[in-house]
C-alpha cells in the first residue's frame, strides 16, 4: 500500500472488494442454472449467523438491504 492513503481509505477499499466478491458469489449461487444448487451442495434456507455488537454505535442491518443500497452506502462513506 502507498503511504499517501489513510487507514480509512484502505479499509474502505477492502470492504468494497469483499462486498463485490460476495455479490458475485450470491449471483452464482442463486442462478437458475446453478450446478451447486442442482447438486444439493447449497441450501438457500439455512440459518443466518448473527453477532451481538451492542457496544458499537449506530449500525445498519445490511442483511435486508439490496446490493444497490449497499453500494450507495459505501459511496456515501467515501468510496467511488
N, CA, C and O atoms as a Maestro MAE file, in Angstrom:
{
 s_m_m2io_version
 :::
 2.0.0
}

f_m_ct {
 s_m_title
 :::
 protein
 m_atom[320] {
  # First column is atom index #
  i_m_mmod_type
  r_m_x_coord
  r_m_y_coord
  r_m_z_coord
  i_m_residue_number
  s_m_chain_name
  s_m_pdb_residue_name
  s_m_pdb_atom_name
  i_m_atomic_number
  :::
  1 25 0.843 -1.184 0.000 1 A "UNK " " N  " 7
  2 3 0.000 0.000 0.000 1 A "UNK " " CA " 6
  3 2 0.886 1.245 0.000 1 A "UNK " " C  " 6
  4 15 1.988 1.249 0.548 1 A "UNK " " O  " 8
  5 25 0.381 2.273 -0.617 2 A "UNK " " N  " 7
  6 3 1.143 3.514 -0.667 2 A "UNK " " CA " 6
  7 2 0.980 4.270 0.636 2 A "UNK " " C  " 6
  8 15 0.011 4.090 1.373 2 A "UNK " " O  " 8
  9 25 1.967 5.129 0.897 3 A "UNK " " N  " 7
  10 3 1.959 5.856 2.158 3 A "UNK " " CA " 6
  11 2 0.963 7.011 2.183 3 A "UNK " " C  " 6
  12 15 0.598 7.489 3.257 3 A "UNK " " O  " 8
  13 25 0.519 7.464 1.005 4 A "UNK " " N  " 7
  14 3 -0.383 8.609 0.973 4 A "UNK " " CA " 6
  15 2 -1.834 8.247 1.275 4 A "UNK " " C  " 6
  16 15 -2.668 9.134 1.455 4 A "UNK " " O  " 8
  17 25 -2.140 6.954 1.332 5 A "UNK " " N  " 7
  18 3 -3.505 6.539 1.672 5 A "UNK " " CA " 6
  19 2 -3.648 6.433 3.185 5 A "UNK " " C  " 6
  20 15 -2.733 5.985 3.876 5 A "UNK " " O  " 8
  21 25 -4.759 6.833 3.671 6 A "UNK " " N  " 7
  22 3 -5.020 6.704 5.091 6 A "UNK " " CA " 6
  23 2 -5.560 5.313 5.375 6 A "UNK " " C  " 6
  24 15 -5.952 4.590 4.459 6 A "UNK " " O  " 8
  25 25 -5.577 4.952 6.619 7 A "UNK " " N  " 7
  26 3 -6.089 3.649 7.031 7 A "UNK " " CA " 6
  27 2 -7.559 3.494 6.670 7 A "UNK " " C  " 6
  28 15 -7.986 2.413 6.265 7 A "UNK " " O  " 8
  29 25 -8.337 4.561 6.813 8 A "UNK " " N  " 7
  30 3 -9.759 4.507 6.461 8 A "UNK " " CA " 6
  31 2 -9.974 4.236 4.981 8 A "UNK " " C  " 6
  32 15 -10.866 3.470 4.617 8 A "UNK " " O  " 8
  33 25 -9.174 4.849 4.130 9 A "UNK " " N  " 7
  34 3 -9.298 4.617 2.697 9 A "UNK " " CA " 6
  35 2 -8.955 3.170 2.345 9 A "UNK " " C  " 6
  36 15 -9.611 2.555 1.505 9 A "UNK " " O  " 8
  37 25 -7.918 2.633 3.001 10 A "UNK " " N  " 7
  38 3 -7.526 1.250 2.741 10 A "UNK " " CA " 6
  39 2 -8.620 0.286 3.203 10 A "UNK " " C  " 6
  40 15 -8.935 -0.679 2.506 10 A "UNK " " O  " 8
  41 25 -9.195 0.546 4.372 11 A "UNK " " N  " 7
  42 3 -10.260 -0.317 4.890 11 A "UNK " " CA " 6
  43 2 -11.490 -0.236 3.990 11 A "UNK " " C  " 6
  44 15 -12.147 -1.250 3.756 11 A "UNK " " O  " 8
  45 25 -11.810 0.945 3.485 12 A "UNK " " N  " 7
  46 3 -12.952 1.116 2.600 12 A "UNK " " CA " 6
  47 2 -12.748 0.337 1.298 12 A "UNK " " C  " 6
  48 15 -13.690 -0.264 0.781 12 A "UNK " " O  " 8
  49 25 -11.530 0.346 0.772 13 A "UNK " " N  " 7
  50 3 -11.239 -0.425 -0.433 13 A "UNK " " CA " 6
  51 2 -11.401 -1.922 -0.182 13 A "UNK " " C  " 6
  52 15 -11.903 -2.643 -1.044 13 A "UNK " " O  " 8
  53 25 -10.984 -2.389 0.982 14 A "UNK " " N  " 7
  54 3 -11.124 -3.801 1.325 14 A "UNK " " CA " 6
  55 2 -12.596 -4.171 1.427 14 A "UNK " " C  " 6
  56 15 -13.010 -5.211 0.916 14 A "UNK " " O  " 8
  57 25 -13.391 -3.328 2.084 15 A "UNK " " N  " 7
  58 3 -14.823 -3.595 2.234 15 A "UNK " " CA " 6
  59 2 -15.497 -3.609 0.865 15 A "UNK " " C  " 6
  60 15 -16.341 -4.465 0.600 15 A "UNK " " O  " 8
  61 25 -15.134 -2.671 -0.004 16 A "UNK " " N  " 7
  62 3 -15.716 -2.640 -1.342 16 A "UNK " " CA " 6
  63 2 -15.371 -3.907 -2.122 16 A "UNK " " C  " 6
  64 15 -16.235 -4.473 -2.791 16 A "UNK " " O  " 8
  65 25 -14.126 -4.353 -2.043 17 A "UNK " " N  " 7
  66 3 -13.709 -5.556 -2.765 17 A "UNK " " CA " 6
  67 2 -14.436 -6.781 -2.230 17 A "UNK " " C  " 6
  68 15 -14.889 -7.624 -3.003 17 A "UNK " " O  " 8
  69 25 -14.548 -6.881 -0.913 18 A "UNK " " N  " 7
  70 3 -15.243 -8.020 -0.324 18 A "UNK " " CA " 6
  71 2 -16.723 -8.024 -0.670 18 A "UNK " " C  " 6
  72 15 -17.288 -9.080 -0.954 18 A "UNK " " O  " 8
  73 25 -17.356 -6.859 -0.650 19 A "UNK " " N  " 7
  74 3 -18.783 -6.820 -0.982 19 A "UNK " " CA " 6
  75 2 -19.011 -7.179 -2.450 19 A "UNK " " C  " 6
  76 15 -20.011 -7.815 -2.784 19 A "UNK " " O  " 8
  77 25 -18.093 -6.778 -3.323 20 A "UNK " " N  " 7
  78 3 -18.212 -7.173 -4.734 20 A "UNK " " CA " 6
  79 2 -18.086 -8.684 -4.899 20 A "UNK " " C  " 6
  80 15 -18.824 -9.289 -5.676 20 A "UNK " " O  " 8
  81 25 -17.151 -9.293 -4.167 21 A "UNK " " N  " 7
  82 3 -16.970 -10.745 -4.253 21 A "UNK " " CA " 6
  83 2 -18.179 -11.488 -3.700 21 A "UNK " " C  " 6
  84 15 -18.608 -12.487 -4.276 21 A "UNK " " O  " 8
  85 25 -18.727 -11.013 -2.597 22 A "UNK " " N  " 7
  86 3 -19.907 -11.654 -2.018 22 A "UNK " " CA " 6
  87 2 -21.098 -11.516 -2.962 22 A "UNK " " C  " 6
  88 15 -21.880 -12.453 -3.120 22 A "UNK " " O  " 8
  89 25 -21.233 -10.356 -3.583 23 A "UNK " " N  " 7
  90 3 -22.322 -10.151 -4.536 23 A "UNK " " CA " 6
  91 2 -22.205 -11.119 -5.717 23 A "UNK " " C  " 6
  92 15 -23.203 -11.690 -6.157 23 A "UNK " " O  " 8
  93 25 -20.990 -11.299 -6.224 24 A "UNK " " N  " 7
  94 3 -20.785 -12.230 -7.341 24 A "UNK " " CA " 6
  95 2 -21.081 -13.661 -6.915 24 A "UNK " " C  " 6
  96 15 -21.680 -14.423 -7.675 24 A "UNK " " O  " 8
  97 25 -20.669 -14.032 -5.712 25 A "UNK " " N  " 7
  98 3 -20.971 -15.372 -5.205 25 A "UNK " " CA " 6
  99 2 -22.471 -15.582 -5.049 25 A "UNK " " C  " 6
  100 15 -22.991 -16.647 -5.382 25 A "UNK " " O  " 8
  101 25 -23.164 -14.574 -4.546 26 A "UNK " " N  " 7
  102 3 -24.605 -14.675 -4.367 26 A "UNK " " CA " 6
  103 2 -25.305 -14.850 -5.711 26 A "UNK " " C  " 6
  104 15 -26.239 -15.645 -5.823 26 A "UNK " " O  " 8
  105 25 -24.867 -14.122 -6.723 27 A "UNK " " N  " 7
  106 3 -25.467 -14.264 -8.054 27 A "UNK " " CA " 6
  107 2 -25.221 -15.663 -8.603 27 A "UNK " " C  " 6
  108 15 -26.103 -16.239 -9.239 27 A "UNK " " O  " 8
  109 25 -24.034 -16.217 -8.368 28 A "UNK " " N  " 7
  110 3 -23.708 -17.561 -8.842 28 A "UNK " " CA " 6
  111 2 -24.554 -18.602 -8.137 28 A "UNK " " C  " 6
  112 15 -25.061 -19.525 -8.774 28 A "UNK " " O  " 8
  113 25 -24.710 -18.466 -6.844 29 A "UNK " " N  " 7
  114 3 -25.449 -19.463 -6.064 29 A "UNK " " CA " 6
  115 2 -26.925 -19.463 -6.413 29 A "UNK " " C  " 6
  116 15 -27.524 -20.530 -6.547 29 A "UNK " " O  " 8
  117 25 -27.525 -18.288 -6.564 30 A "UNK " " N  " 7
  118 3 -28.960 -18.198 -6.786 30 A "UNK " " CA " 6
  119 2 -29.365 -18.252 -8.264 30 A "UNK " " C  " 6
  120 15 -30.548 -18.126 -8.580 30 A "UNK " " O  " 8
  121 25 -28.404 -18.436 -9.167 31 A "UNK " " N  " 7
  122 3 -28.737 -18.540 -10.592 31 A "UNK " " CA " 6
  123 2 -29.589 -19.777 -10.841 31 A "UNK " " C  " 6
  124 15 -29.390 -20.810 -10.202 31 A "UNK " " O  " 8
  125 25 -30.542 -19.671 -11.772 32 A "UNK " " N  " 7
  126 3 -31.445 -20.789 -12.050 32 A "UNK " " CA " 6
  127 2 -30.696 -22.028 -12.535 32 A "UNK " " C  " 6
  128 15 -31.089 -23.153 -12.226 32 A "UNK " " O  " 8
  129 25 -29.640 -21.829 -13.279 33 A "UNK " " N  " 7
  130 3 -28.899 -22.956 -13.820 33 A "UNK " " CA " 6
  131 2 -27.665 -23.305 -12.986 33 A "UNK " " C  " 6
  132 15 -26.736 -23.939 -13.487 33 A "UNK " " O  " 8
  133 25 -27.656 -22.902 -11.741 34 A "UNK " " N  " 7
  134 3 -26.502 -23.136 -10.879 34 A "UNK " " CA " 6
  135 2 -26.303 -24.631 -10.617 34 A "UNK " " C  " 6
  136 15 -27.204 -25.312 -10.127 34 A "UNK " " O  " 8
  137 25 -25.140 -25.116 -10.943 35 A "UNK " " N  " 7
  138 3 -24.826 -26.519 -10.699 35 A "UNK " " CA " 6
  139 2 -24.716 -26.819 -9.205 35 A "UNK " " C  " 6
  140 15 -24.976 -27.942 -8.773 35 A "UNK " " O  " 8
  141 25 -24.334 -25.825 -8.426 36 A "UNK " " N  " 7
  142 3 -24.236 -26.026 -6.985 36 A "UNK " " CA " 6
  143 2 -25.604 -26.319 -6.381 36 A "UNK " " C  " 6
  144 15 -25.740 -27.184 -5.515 36 A "UNK " " O  " 8
  145 25 -26.612 -25.594 -6.843 37 A "UNK " " N  " 7
  146 3 -27.968 -25.808 -6.336 37 A "UNK " " CA " 6
  147 2 -28.498 -27.165 -6.800 37 A "UNK " " C  " 6
  148 15 -29.101 -27.902 -6.020 37 A "UNK " " O  " 8
  149 25 -28.268 -27.491 -8.079 38 A "UNK " " N  " 7
  150 3 -28.772 -28.748 -8.621 38 A "UNK " " CA " 6
  151 2 -28.130 -29.945 -7.937 38 A "UNK " " C  " 6
  152 15 -28.777 -30.979 -7.768 38 A "UNK " " O  " 8
  153 25 -26.872 -29.821 -7.544 39 A "UNK " " N  " 7
  154 3 -26.174 -30.923 -6.892 39 A "UNK " " CA " 6
  155 2 -26.536 -31.032 -5.416 39 A "UNK " " C  " 6
  156 15 -26.170 -32.008 -4.761 39 A "UNK " " O  " 8
  157 25 -27.245 -30.048 -4.889 40 A "UNK " " N  " 7
  158 3 -27.635 -30.080 -3.489 40 A "UNK " " CA " 6
  159 2 -26.528 -29.635 -2.554 40 A "UNK " " C  " 6
  160 15 -26.605 -29.874 -1.349 40 A "UNK " " O  " 8
  161 25 -25.503 -28.995 -3.087 41 A "UNK " " N  " 7
  162 3 -24.392 -28.548 -2.246 41 A "UNK " " CA " 6
  163 2 -24.686 -27.228 -1.555 41 A "UNK " " C  " 6
  164 15 -24.018 -26.870 -0.585 41 A "UNK " " O  " 8
  165 25 -25.687 -26.501 -2.052 42 A "UNK " " N  " 7
  166 3 -26.048 -25.211 -1.478 42 A "UNK " " CA " 6
  167 2 -27.512 -25.251 -1.079 42 A "UNK " " C  " 6
  168 15 -28.373 -25.625 -1.875 42 A "UNK " " O  " 8
  169 25 -27.785 -24.867 0.147 43 A "UNK " " N  " 7
  170 3 -29.156 -24.807 0.635 43 A "UNK " " CA " 6
  171 2 -29.478 -23.344 0.895 43 A "UNK " " C  " 6
  172 15 -28.741 -22.657 1.601 43 A "UNK " " O  " 8
  173 25 -30.579 -22.869 0.324 44 A "UNK " " N  " 7
  174 3 -30.886 -21.437 0.441 44 A "UNK " " CA " 6
  175 2 -31.624 -21.074 1.720 44 A "UNK " " C  " 6
  176 15 -31.737 -19.890 2.037 44 A "UNK " " O  " 8
  177 25 -32.119 -22.031 2.451 45 A "UNK " " N  " 7
  178 3 -32.873 -21.699 3.664 45 A "UNK " " CA " 6
  179 2 -32.116 -22.114 4.922 45 A "UNK " " C  " 6
  180 15 -32.718 -22.600 5.879 45 A "UNK " " O  " 8
  181 25 -30.809 -21.926 4.922 46 A "UNK " " N  " 7
  182 3 -30.006 -22.265 6.088 46 A "UNK " " CA " 6
  183 2 -30.075 -21.126 7.105 46 A "UNK " " C  " 6
  184 15 -30.409 -20.001 6.736 46 A "UNK " " O  " 8
  185 25 -29.768 -21.393 8.372 47 A "UNK " " N  " 7
  186 3 -29.811 -20.332 9.376 47 A "UNK " " CA " 6
  187 2 -28.742 -19.276 9.111 47 A "UNK " " C  " 6
  188 15 -27.668 -19.580 8.593 47 A "UNK " " O  " 8
  189 25 -29.047 -18.046 9.469 48 A "UNK " " N  " 7
  190 3 -28.129 -16.934 9.269 48 A "UNK " " CA " 6
  191 2 -27.426 -16.614 10.583 48 A "UNK " " C  " 6
  192 15 -28.091 -16.416 11.600 48 A "UNK " " O  " 8
  193 25 -26.092 -16.561 10.584 49 A "UNK " " N  " 7
  194 3 -25.376 -16.227 11.822 49 A "UNK " " CA " 6
  195 2 -25.602 -14.767 12.201 49 A "UNK " " C  " 6
  196 15 -25.794 -13.916 11.333 49 A "UNK " " O  " 8
  197 25 -25.580 -14.487 13.479 50 A "UNK " " N  " 7
  198 3 -25.736 -13.117 13.955 50 A "UNK " " CA " 6
  199 2 -24.631 -12.794 14.946 50 A "UNK " " C  " 6
  200 15 -24.056 -13.683 15.575 50 A "UNK " " O  " 8
  201 25 -24.350 -11.523 15.070 51 A "UNK " " N  " 7
  202 3 -23.341 -11.044 16.009 51 A "UNK " " CA " 6
  203 2 -24.000 -10.000 16.904 51 A "UNK " " C  " 6
  204 15 -24.659 -9.085 16.411 51 A "UNK " " O  " 8
  205 25 -23.826 -10.133 18.204 52 A "UNK " " N  " 7
  206 3 -24.353 -9.141 19.133 52 A "UNK " " CA " 6
  207 2 -23.263 -8.114 19.388 52 A "UNK " " C  " 6
  208 15 -22.351 -8.352 20.179 52 A "UNK " " O  " 8
  209 25 -23.357 -6.986 18.724 53 A "UNK " " N  " 7
  210 3 -22.371 -5.920 18.891 53 A "UNK " " CA " 6
  211 2 -23.036 -4.699 19.523 53 A "UNK " " C  " 6
  212 15 -22.984 -3.596 18.979 53 A "UNK " " O  " 8
  213 25 -23.647 -4.911 20.655 54 A "UNK " " N  " 7
  214 3 -24.384 -3.839 21.316 54 A "UNK " " CA " 6
  215 2 -23.463 -2.732 21.827 54 A "UNK " " C  " 6
  216 15 -23.939 -1.640 22.136 54 A "UNK " " O  " 8
  217 25 -22.175 -2.983 21.922 55 A "UNK " " N  " 7
  218 3 -21.247 -1.965 22.410 55 A "UNK " " CA " 6
  219 2 -20.918 -0.945 21.333 55 A "UNK " " C  " 6
  220 15 -20.461 0.153 21.651 55 A "UNK " " O  " 8
  221 25 -21.141 -1.282 20.059 56 A "UNK " " N  " 7
  222 3 -20.807 -0.341 18.990 56 A "UNK " " CA " 6
  223 2 -21.904 0.715 18.861 56 A "UNK " " C  " 6
  224 15 -22.963 0.619 19.481 56 A "UNK " " O  " 8
  225 25 -21.623 1.711 18.048 57 A "UNK " " N  " 7
  226 3 -22.571 2.810 17.845 57 A "UNK " " CA " 6
  227 2 -23.715 2.393 16.957 57 A "UNK " " C  " 6
  228 15 -24.194 1.262 17.032 57 A "UNK " " O  " 8
  229 25 -24.147 3.299 16.124 58 A "UNK " " N  " 7
  230 3 -25.257 3.041 15.229 58 A "UNK " " CA " 6
  231 2 -24.798 2.065 14.146 58 A "UNK " " C  " 6
  232 15 -23.797 2.297 13.468 58 A "UNK " " O  " 8
  233 25 -25.541 0.977 13.996 59 A "UNK " " N  " 7
  234 3 -25.197 0.003 12.962 59 A "UNK " " CA " 6
  235 2 -26.344 -0.102 11.973 59 A "UNK " " C  " 6
  236 15 -27.493 0.197 12.296 59 A "UNK " " O  " 8
  237 25 -26.017 -0.524 10.783 60 A "UNK " " N  " 7
  238 3 -27.009 -0.705 9.732 60 A "UNK " " CA " 6
  239 2 -27.139 -2.188 9.461 60 A "UNK " " C  " 6
  240 15 -26.138 -2.876 9.259 60 A "UNK " " O  " 8
  241 25 -28.364 -2.687 9.454 61 A "UNK " " N  " 7
  242 3 -28.605 -4.100 9.179 61 A "UNK " " CA " 6
  243 2 -28.578 -4.305 7.674 61 A "UNK " " C  " 6
  244 15 -29.554 -4.006 6.986 61 A "UNK " " O  " 8
  245 25 -27.459 -4.816 7.158 62 A "UNK " " N  " 7
  246 3 -27.312 -4.994 5.722 62 A "UNK " " CA " 6
  247 2 -27.941 -6.290 5.235 62 A "UNK " " C  " 6
  248 15 -28.003 -6.522 4.028 62 A "UNK " " O  " 8
  249 25 -28.407 -7.135 6.136 63 A "UNK " " N  " 7
  250 3 -28.981 -8.408 5.706 63 A "UNK " " CA " 6
  251 2 -30.287 -8.224 4.938 63 A "UNK " " C  " 6
  252 15 -30.673 -9.102 4.165 63 A "UNK " " O  " 8
  253 25 -30.968 -7.106 5.135 64 A "UNK " " N  " 7
  254 3 -32.228 -6.854 4.440 64 A "UNK " " CA " 6
  255 2 -32.074 -5.862 3.298 64 A "UNK " " C  " 6
  256 15 -33.059 -5.504 2.652 64 A "UNK " " O  " 8
  257 25 -30.830 -5.409 3.038 65 A "UNK " " N  " 7
  258 3 -30.599 -4.394 2.020 65 A "UNK " " CA " 6
  259 2 -30.378 -5.040 0.659 65 A "UNK " " C  " 6
  260 15 -29.929 -6.182 0.557 65 A "UNK " " O  " 8
  261 25 -30.705 -4.279 -0.385 66 A "UNK " " N  " 7
  262 3 -30.397 -4.657 -1.759 66 A "UNK " " CA " 6
  263 2 -28.941 -4.309 -2.026 66 A "UNK " " C  " 6
  264 15 -28.363 -3.486 -1.316 66 A "UNK " " O  " 8
  265 25 -28.335 -4.928 -3.048 67 A "UNK " " N  " 7
  266 3 -26.946 -4.604 -3.364 67 A "UNK " " CA " 6
  267 2 -26.810 -3.152 -3.788 67 A "UNK " " C  " 6
  268 15 -25.785 -2.528 -3.509 67 A "UNK " " O  " 8
  269 25 -27.803 -2.603 -4.444 68 A "UNK " " N  " 7
  270 3 -27.706 -1.199 -4.852 68 A "UNK " " CA " 6
  271 2 -27.665 -0.286 -3.626 68 A "UNK " " C  " 6
  272 15 -26.974 0.733 -3.635 68 A "UNK " " O  " 8
  273 25 -28.405 -0.651 -2.564 69 A "UNK " " N  " 7
  274 3 -28.372 0.133 -1.331 69 A "UNK " " CA " 6
  275 2 -27.006 0.049 -0.651 69 A "UNK " " C  " 6
  276 15 -26.514 1.035 -0.102 69 A "UNK " " O  " 8
  277 25 -26.403 -1.134 -0.694 70 A "UNK " " N  " 7
  278 3 -25.087 -1.317 -0.083 70 A "UNK " " CA " 6
  279 2 -24.051 -0.489 -0.843 70 A "UNK " " C  " 6
  280 15 -23.193 0.147 -0.230 70 A "UNK " " O  " 8
  281 25 -24.129 -0.497 -2.178 71 A "UNK " " N  " 7
  282 3 -23.195 0.294 -2.966 71 A "UNK " " CA " 6
  283 2 -23.371 1.788 -2.682 71 A "UNK " " C  " 6
  284 15 -22.383 2.517 -2.608 71 A "UNK " " O  " 8
  285 25 -24.613 2.252 -2.522 72 A "UNK " " N  " 7
  286 3 -24.855 3.660 -2.195 72 A "UNK " " CA " 6
  287 2 -24.275 4.005 -0.831 72 A "UNK " " C  " 6
  288 15 -23.705 5.082 -0.651 72 A "UNK " " O  " 8
  289 25 -24.418 3.091 0.139 73 A "UNK " " N  " 7
  290 3 -23.896 3.329 1.480 73 A "UNK " " CA " 6
  291 2 -22.376 3.433 1.440 73 A "UNK " " C  " 6
  292 15 -21.799 4.272 2.132 73 A "UNK " " O  " 8
  293 25 -21.725 2.601 0.646 74 A "UNK " " N  " 7
  294 3 -20.268 2.658 0.518 74 A "UNK " " CA " 6
  295 2 -19.845 3.954 -0.149 74 A "UNK " " C  " 6
  296 15 -18.845 4.554 0.247 74 A "UNK " " O  " 8
  297 25 -20.588 4.397 -1.157 75 A "UNK " " N  " 7
  298 3 -20.269 5.658 -1.821 75 A "UNK " " CA " 6
  299 2 -20.391 6.824 -0.853 75 A "UNK " " C  " 6
  300 15 -19.559 7.731 -0.871 75 A "UNK " " O  " 8
  301 25 -21.425 6.814 -0.003 76 A "UNK " " N  " 7
  302 3 -21.588 7.882 0.982 76 A "UNK " " CA " 6
  303 2 -20.454 7.864 2.008 76 A "UNK " " C  " 6
  304 15 -20.109 8.909 2.561 76 A "UNK " " O  " 8
  305 25 -19.869 6.688 2.270 77 A "UNK " " N  " 7
  306 3 -18.784 6.584 3.231 77 A "UNK " " CA " 6
  307 2 -17.461 7.082 2.658 77 A "UNK " " C  " 6
  308 15 -16.470 7.179 3.381 77 A "UNK " " O  " 8
  309 25 -17.440 7.394 1.380 78 A "UNK " " N  " 7
  310 3 -16.228 7.948 0.792 78 A "UNK " " CA " 6
  311 2 -15.676 7.130 -0.343 78 A "UNK " " C  " 6
  312 15 -14.587 7.421 -0.838 78 A "UNK " " O  " 8
  313 25 -16.393 6.117 -0.768 79 A "UNK " " N  " 7
  314 3 -15.925 5.296 -1.879 79 A "UNK " " CA " 6
  315 2 -16.231 5.925 -3.210 79 A "UNK " " C  " 6
  316 15 -16.820 7.003 -3.289 79 A "UNK " " O  " 8
  317 25 -15.822 5.239 -4.259 80 A "UNK " " N  " 7
  318 3 -16.056 5.759 -5.613 80 A "UNK " " CA " 6
  319 2 -17.350 5.277 -6.157 80 A "UNK " " C  " 6
  320 15 -17.710 5.615 -7.285 80 A "UNK " " O  " 8
  :::
 }
 m_bond[319] {
  # First column is bond index #
  i_m_from
  i_m_to
  i_m_order
  :::
  1 1 2 1
  2 2 3 1
  3 3 4 2
  4 3 5 1
  5 5 6 1
  6 6 7 1
  7 7 8 2
  8 7 9 1
  9 9 10 1
  10 10 11 1
  11 11 12 2
  12 11 13 1
  13 13 14 1
  14 14 15 1
  15 15 16 2
  16 15 17 1
  17 17 18 1
  18 18 19 1
  19 19 20 2
  20 19 21 1
  21 21 22 1
  22 22 23 1
  23 23 24 2
  24 23 25 1
  25 25 26 1
  26 26 27 1
  27 27 28 2
  28 27 29 1
  29 29 30 1
  30 30 31 1
  31 31 32 2
  32 31 33 1
  33 33 34 1
  34 34 35 1
  35 35 36 2
  36 35 37 1
  37 37 38 1
  38 38 39 1
  39 39 40 2
  40 39 41 1
  41 41 42 1
  42 42 43 1
  43 43 44 2
  44 43 45 1
  45 45 46 1
  46 46 47 1
  47 47 48 2
  48 47 49 1
  49 49 50 1
  50 50 51 1
  51 51 52 2
  52 51 53 1
  53 53 54 1
  54 54 55 1
  55 55 56 2
  56 55 57 1
  57 57 58 1
  58 58 59 1
  59 59 60 2
  60 59 61 1
  61 61 62 1
  62 62 63 1
  63 63 64 2
  64 63 65 1
  65 65 66 1
  66 66 67 1
  67 67 68 2
  68 67 69 1
  69 69 70 1
  70 70 71 1
  71 71 72 2
  72 71 73 1
  73 73 74 1
  74 74 75 1
  75 75 76 2
  76 75 77 1
  77 77 78 1
  78 78 79 1
  79 79 80 2
  80 79 81 1
  81 81 82 1
  82 82 83 1
  83 83 84 2
  84 83 85 1
  85 85 86 1
  86 86 87 1
  87 87 88 2
  88 87 89 1
  89 89 90 1
  90 90 91 1
  91 91 92 2
  92 91 93 1
  93 93 94 1
  94 94 95 1
  95 95 96 2
  96 95 97 1
  97 97 98 1
  98 98 99 1
  99 99 100 2
  100 99 101 1
  101 101 102 1
  102 102 103 1
  103 103 104 2
  104 103 105 1
  105 105 106 1
  106 106 107 1
  107 107 108 2
  108 107 109 1
  109 109 110 1
  110 110 111 1
  111 111 112 2
  112 111 113 1
  113 113 114 1
  114 114 115 1
  115 115 116 2
  116 115 117 1
  117 117 118 1
  118 118 119 1
  119 119 120 2
  120 119 121 1
  121 121 122 1
  122 122 123 1
  123 123 124 2
  124 123 125 1
  125 125 126 1
  126 126 127 1
  127 127 128 2
  128 127 129 1
  129 129 130 1
  130 130 131 1
  131 131 132 2
  132 131 133 1
  133 133 134 1
  134 134 135 1
  135 135 136 2
  136 135 137 1
  137 137 138 1
  138 138 139 1
  139 139 140 2
  140 139 141 1
  141 141 142 1
  142 142 143 1
  143 143 144 2
  144 143 145 1
  145 145 146 1
  146 146 147 1
  147 147 148 2
  148 147 149 1
  149 149 150 1
  150 150 151 1
  151 151 152 2
  152 151 153 1
  153 153 154 1
  154 154 155 1
  155 155 156 2
  156 155 157 1
  157 157 158 1
  158 158 159 1
  159 159 160 2
  160 159 161 1
  161 161 162 1
  162 162 163 1
  163 163 164 2
  164 163 165 1
  165 165 166 1
  166 166 167 1
  167 167 168 2
  168 167 169 1
  169 169 170 1
  170 170 171 1
  171 171 172 2
  172 171 173 1
  173 173 174 1
  174 174 175 1
  175 175 176 2
  176 175 177 1
  177 177 178 1
  178 178 179 1
  179 179 180 2
  180 179 181 1
  181 181 182 1
  182 182 183 1
  183 183 184 2
  184 183 185 1
  185 185 186 1
  186 186 187 1
  187 187 188 2
  188 187 189 1
  189 189 190 1
  190 190 191 1
  191 191 192 2
  192 191 193 1
  193 193 194 1
  194 194 195 1
  195 195 196 2
  196 195 197 1
  197 197 198 1
  198 198 199 1
  199 199 200 2
  200 199 201 1
  201 201 202 1
  202 202 203 1
  203 203 204 2
  204 203 205 1
  205 205 206 1
  206 206 207 1
  207 207 208 2
  208 207 209 1
  209 209 210 1
  210 210 211 1
  211 211 212 2
  212 211 213 1
  213 213 214 1
  214 214 215 1
  215 215 216 2
  216 215 217 1
  217 217 218 1
  218 218 219 1
  219 219 220 2
  220 219 221 1
  221 221 222 1
  222 222 223 1
  223 223 224 2
  224 223 225 1
  225 225 226 1
  226 226 227 1
  227 227 228 2
  228 227 229 1
  229 229 230 1
  230 230 231 1
  231 231 232 2
  232 231 233 1
  233 233 234 1
  234 234 235 1
  235 235 236 2
  236 235 237 1
  237 237 238 1
  238 238 239 1
  239 239 240 2
  240 239 241 1
  241 241 242 1
  242 242 243 1
  243 243 244 2
  244 243 245 1
  245 245 246 1
  246 246 247 1
  247 247 248 2
  248 247 249 1
  249 249 250 1
  250 250 251 1
  251 251 252 2
  252 251 253 1
  253 253 254 1
  254 254 255 1
  255 255 256 2
  256 255 257 1
  257 257 258 1
  258 258 259 1
  259 259 260 2
  260 259 261 1
  261 261 262 1
  262 262 263 1
  263 263 264 2
  264 263 265 1
  265 265 266 1
  266 266 267 1
  267 267 268 2
  268 267 269 1
  269 269 270 1
  270 270 271 1
  271 271 272 2
  272 271 273 1
  273 273 274 1
  274 274 275 1
  275 275 276 2
  276 275 277 1
  277 277 278 1
  278 278 279 1
  279 279 280 2
  280 279 281 1
  281 281 282 1
  282 282 283 1
  283 283 284 2
  284 283 285 1
  285 285 286 1
  286 286 287 1
  287 287 288 2
  288 287 289 1
  289 289 290 1
  290 290 291 1
  291 291 292 2
  292 291 293 1
  293 293 294 1
  294 294 295 1
  295 295 296 2
  296 295 297 1
  297 297 298 1
  298 298 299 1
  299 299 300 2
  300 299 301 1
  301 301 302 1
  302 302 303 1
  303 303 304 2
  304 303 305 1
  305 305 306 1
  306 306 307 1
  307 307 308 2
  308 307 309 1
  309 309 310 1
  310 310 311 1
  311 311 312 2
  312 311 313 1
  313 313 314 1
  314 314 315 1
  315 315 316 2
  316 315 317 1
  317 317 318 1
  318 318 319 1
  319 319 320 2
  :::
 }
}
